[in-house]
Structures are given as structure tokens and as C-alpha cells.
Amino acid sequence: MKKIKLFCFPHLGGSASIYYQWKTMIHKNIEIIPIELAGRGERNKEPFCKNFKELLLDISIQITNNHLEKYAFFGHSMGALIAYEIMYQLLNQGFPPPIHIFFSGSNPPSHKSDIFFKQLNENDLINELKKIGGISETIFEYPELVEVILPIIQADYKVMNTYNFTSQIKKMKNDVTIILGDNDSTIIYEEIAKWRLLTIGKCSIYFMKGEHFYINSNLKDLLKLIELKLLK
């Protein structure tokens, strides 16, 4: 069996490193390919993308450097919106669609989520990050670490403020899986069913115990679900 390439997109302020441990934990027939955004991680010397369009172009270059025969997407939070939009960008370039997309920790793209579209000063931004979790609060006790993290998060906020959802004429044809923490303060649970309107494929919705970053506390269960969907 040929390996399925699973391209993984990071959350707001995140980097490819959040997916590194997945490589040794997931089934051998799934190849984890973390996507690194400019300005962080191994690309920390590069300038941040200025807008969402530039971000998609950068990501599409990374993805199309791979042989796209059998592949899937996983995106968490901001990464879920990236996964949705990059799929259409690749289709427009003539590439085959992914066999499956996992949208994690995100409202449907038609919902302009407050988590992304806010103009926050530094103190408010830190409070917002503490609220949704995902970053150890002890980090905020060290100004030198805050100086590293905040510019990345602020850059992502700026990029997301340039994102505008446009309803696509053609719906997705692939199956999709929506995965959410059951106590995620960033999610409007009444809106989640609208994900089903975006695909003619099968849309499954799963809730896992946890908040916005359930992917950290419930990683083993998450990977089992991914394996179930991709290897069936």
C-alpha cells in the first residue's frame, strides 16, 4: 500500500513543530508532512507573509513540491481555514483533490470568527492567548520568550484580517471530518452543521473531551480517528 501523505497546517501562532511527534505515533502507511509558515521554526529568518493570498501561494509551492497522488489535509484552528482554501487553489492549478480533509478546532469559513478578526493591543492579546490555552502560562513570565512569540501571533492576526470567505460555485467532493473540543470557547456550536453545506461528500462531526487545544490533551484518540478515516 502506498503511503498517504497527510499535510498538516498549524494553528494561529503555531509552527510545523506541533506535528513532529505525530510522525512516530501514527500508522506507518500515513506520512505526516508538517507545513511551516514563513517567519517561524525552520523559516524564522524569512519575513512573514503580508496577506492571506501570499500565504496560500507560499503553501501551495511547498505542497506541489511533493508527488500528489494520494494525500489528505489536517488543519487546526487557522490551519483549518488554510486547508479549505488551499484545496481550491490546488484544484485551480489542475492538481487532484485530497482524498480527505480534517477540519479541527474551527468554525465554518463562512463564520467570521472573533478569534482571528480582532485588533488587540499587546496586553489584550496575551490575555486572549491565556484564555484559549495552547501556550504554557509560564512563558508569559519571561519577556524574552514573549518577544519571540508575540510577533508571530500578531503577524498571523494581520494575515487573517485579510481573509474573506467567498462561497465556491463547486462544492468539495471529498469526504471531510470536523473535530472539535467539547468545551472550546472559540466555537459557535450552533454553526458547526454549516460545514456540511460545503461538500457533496460525507461530512462527519466528532467531539473530543477538551478545550481549543484538545489536540494536545487528546492526541492518541485524535490519531486513532485519523487512521480510521484514512485507512478504511
N, C-alpha and C positions, 0 to 999 in steps of 0.2 A: 504493500500500500504506500502510495506517495504521501509524503508529509503535507499536512495542511498548514499553510503559512497564516499565522494569526498576527496581524498588525495591531499594535496597542498604542492608543493615544492618551497622553497624560491629562490630568485634571488641571484646573487653573493654578498656576504657581508650581506645578509639578514638573518632573523630568522623566526621561526614559528609565531611570534607575528604579522607579517603583515597580517595574515589571521584571527586573533582573532575576529575582528569586523564582519567578514563575517557570523559568527555563528548566530548572531541575525538579520542579514539583509536578508538572503536567505530563500527560501521556506522551510517550516517545514519538507518536505519529503526528503530534502538533508542534510546530516550530514557532516559538514566540519571537516576534520581531518588534522590539520597542522602537517607537518613533521619537527622536529627540528634536525638540524645538530649538530654534536659534536663541542664543543668549544664556544658555544654562547647560549644566552637565558637561559632556564632552565637547559641546559647542559654545562654551561660556565666553570665548573670545570674540564671537560673532555678534553683530548688532541684532537687536530684537526686530522682529517683523513689525512693520508700521501699521498694517491693517489686515483684516481677515482674508482679503483676496490674495495678498502677498503670502500670508501664512499657508493658504491652500496650495499655492504654486510651489512653495518650498517643500511641502509634504508630498505632493504628487511626484516630484522629482525623486525623493527618497524611495517611494513605493515602486515606481516604474523602473527603478534600477534592479528590481527583482523580477524573476520569471513569474508572471501572474497567470497561473493555470488553475490552481485550486487554493483559494485564500479566503480569509474572513477578517472582520474588523471587531475590535473591542475598544470602546471609548467610555471613559468615566467622566461625568460632570461636563466640563468644557469639551473634553475629548469625545463625548457622545455627539455633540453638535458638529465637531470636526469630522467624525466618521460619517455622519449623514451627508454633509456637503461634499466631502472628498469623493464619495461614491459617485455622485453625479458628475463631478469633474472628470473622473476616470472614464466614465461611460461616454462623455462627450469627446474624449480623446480616442475612443474606439477600443478601449480595454473591456474584457469580460467583467461582469458584476461579481462581487464577492458571493460565496455560497451562503453566508450567514453574517448578520451584524448583531452584536451585543451592545445595546444602549444602556449604560449603567449610570445611576445617580443623577438623572436629568429629566426635567420636564420636556414635553414635546417641543420641537424647534419653533412651533407657532406661538408658544408662550414665551414672552419676553421676560425671562427670569430675573428677579431682583438681585440674585447672587452675582450676576455678571454686569448688569447695567446700572451701576451706581457710581457716583462721583464722590469718592471718600477721601478725607484727609488722612494723614498717617495714623493718628490715634484711633480714628473710627475704623480704619482698615484692619488694624491689629485686633480690635475688639470683635470685628466680624470674623476674622480667622479663628479666634479663640472660640467663638460661638459654634462654628460648623465643624471644628476639630480637624484632624489630619496632620496637624503640626504640634509637636510637644510644646506645652506652655513654658517649659524651662528655657526654650530657645529665646523667648522674648526677654529673658533676664540678661542676655548677652548682646549688647549693642552691636558688636562686630558681626554676629550672625544675622541680626535683623538687617544690617546694611547689605548683606548678601541676598537675603530672601525678598525683602520688600520691592526692590526694583523689578524683579522677575514678576511678582504678583501684579504690580502696578502696570507693567507692560502688557500683561495678559488682559487686564481690565480694559486698557485702551484698545487693544485689538478687538475684544468682544463688543465694545461700544460701536464698532464699525460693521458689525454683523447685522444683516437684515434678512429675515426669513422670507423667501419667495416660494409660493406653492408651485410645485413642479407639475407640468402637464401630464407626464408619465409617472405613475406611482412606482415605488420599488417593487420588484418581482421576487426578490429573495425573502426567505424566512428571517424574522427578527425576534430577538429576545430582549425584553425590558427587565432590568434587575434593579431593585430599589431596597434601601434600608427601610425597615418598617417604622422607624422613628426619625426620619430625615426632615429637618426643619426647612430645608430648601425646596422641598417637593410640594406641589399642589396636587394632592392625590386625586381630586375630582377631575383633573385634566389628563391623567395618565392614559385613559382609554383612547384619547385622540391619536396616540401613536398608531393605533390600528388603522386609522384613515390614510396612513402614508404608504401602505403596502398592500398588494394583492396576494402576497404570500402569507404564510402563517405567522401570527403575532402572539407570542406567549409572554405573560407578565408574571414575574416572580418577586416575592418579598422575602428578604433575609433579615434576621434579627440584627439591629444596629442602626446607627445614625448615618450621616452623609458618607462617612468613610468606613462603612461596613466591609469594604474590600480588604481592610487591614485585619479586622477582628474576625471575619468570617471567610478567610481566604480559601481554606480547604474545601468548604462547601461550594464556594464560587467556582473553583477549578473543576470540581466534580460536575457541576451543571454545564460548564463549557464543554467538557469532554462528552457528556451525554448528548449535547446538541450537535457537535461536530463529527462524532464517530459513530453515530447511529446507522 
